[in-house]
Structures are given as C-alpha cells and as structure tokens.
Amino acid sequence: MEEFLLIMRHEDGKKVASPEQIQTWMKQTMDWIGGIAAQNKFVSGTGLLFDDAKVVRLNNVVTNGPFGDIKETIGGFIIVKAESVNEAVEFAKGCPVLQGEGNSMEVRKIAKGDGIH
C-alpha cells in the first residue's frame, strides 16, 4: 500500500465565509476524514491558516504570502493509504472543499525514503 497526499486548493483564499458556514464545512470535512479513517486508510492531515504566512524566494526575498502573487491557496491536506492513485482520487472526490466553485484537490504519491519510484 502506498501513501498519497491530498492537497485542498481554494481558488480564492481571501473569500471570507461566515462562522456558521465555516462550522458546517468543518463538520463535513471531519465526517469525510472519519469515513477514510473507518477504512484504516487515514494517516494524518491538517488545515492551514492564512495569517502569518510568508513566501521566501531566491536571494532570501521574503514577502507576505501567499496572497501577493497568486489567487489560489492551499487550505489544507491529508495523507491517505491507498492501493493506487485511482483509489486516492476516489477519496479526494468526496472532499467537501470541492463544493466551492473553482476549488480543487491535487493527489500526489509520496516518495519513499529511497527516492521517487
């Protein structure tokens, strides 16, 4: 079994939702993760905050970020165990982040300690 990173991408991380909407999304997300965990395929994960974010570039140039240059932001990620990328994609399809217009899920296989394979 391999491990895959499921990255939650928000088209516009600056959009502000109501506290009630955030609470609804958090419950949906916890239910989604709970369904993966019930199959013993959840490894770990977390949401990412937008405050106190910085971007470090070549020559040690530091900017407030990630909003300076891009509209899309990463809102969080989880790591799952799956038999294949297709199984990991099926987990990603259930993520509540996909309810937001323009949002997406990126699925990436995690390299083992011996390098990419």
N, C-alpha and C positions, 0 to 999 in steps of 0.2 A: 504494500500500500504506500502511496506517495502522499506528500503534503503539498497543498496548494494555498496560495494567498489570494483572498477575495478582497479586492480594493473597492471601496464605495466612493464613487466620484459624483460630486454635485456640480451641476452646470454653473450655478451661481451661488457660491458660499456666502455672499453678502446678504442674501434674502433673509429677512427676519420672520420667523414663524411665531405664532402666539404660544404662550406657555402651555395651553391646552393641546395645541397641535403637536408640540414637542413631546408632551407626555404620551399622546396617542402613538406617535412614531416610535418612542422608546419601548412601549409595551409591545407593539408589533415586532420590533427588532428582537426583543428578548424572547418572544414566542417563536420567532424564526430560528434563533440560535438554539432555543430549547429543543426544537424539532431535530436539529442536526445533532445536538448532544445526546438525545434519546437513542440515536443510532450509533453512539460511541464514536462519532467522527469529528467532533469539535475539539480543536487543540487549544486555541487561545484567540484573543482579539480585543480590540478596544476602539472607542471613538476618539476623535482628535478634536481639540479645541482650536478655535480660530484666533484667540487672543494670545499675545506674547509670542507670535510666530515671526521668524526671521528667515531670510534666504541668504546663504553665503555663496559667493561666486568667485571666479578666478581672481587672483590678486587680492584676496581677502576683502572684497567689496561686500558689505552687509547692508541689506535693505529690509524694511518692514515687509512682511510677506505672509502668505504667498500672493496677496492681492495686488501687488504692484504691477505685475506683468500679465497675469493670466486671469481669466474669469472662472475657469473650472478649479475646484478644490477637492482635496481628498478629505472625506468626512470621517473615515474610519476603515478598519479592516478586520477580517478574521482569518484564521488559519484552520483548514479542514484536512482531514484524511480522506482520500478517495482512491478508487481503483484506477481512475483515468481522468483526463481533463474533462471529458464529457460528463462524468459524474459530478465533478466540481462545478461545472457550468449549470447543471440541474439545481445544485444548492444555490448558486448565485441568482438564478431565475426567481427564487422565492423571496429575495431580499426586499423589504419594504421601501428601500431607497429608490427602487425603480418606479414607484408611484409618482415621483417628481418628474415633470417634463424636462427632458434633456439629461437627466441623471443616467448613470451607467455603472456597471460592475465590470471590473477587469479581473480576469482569472489568470494567475501565473503559477507555474510549477516552481517549487522551492528547490534550489540546488542543494545537493548533499555536500557533506564536508570534503568529498573527493573531487568537487568541481561540478560543472554542468554536464548533464548526461541526457 
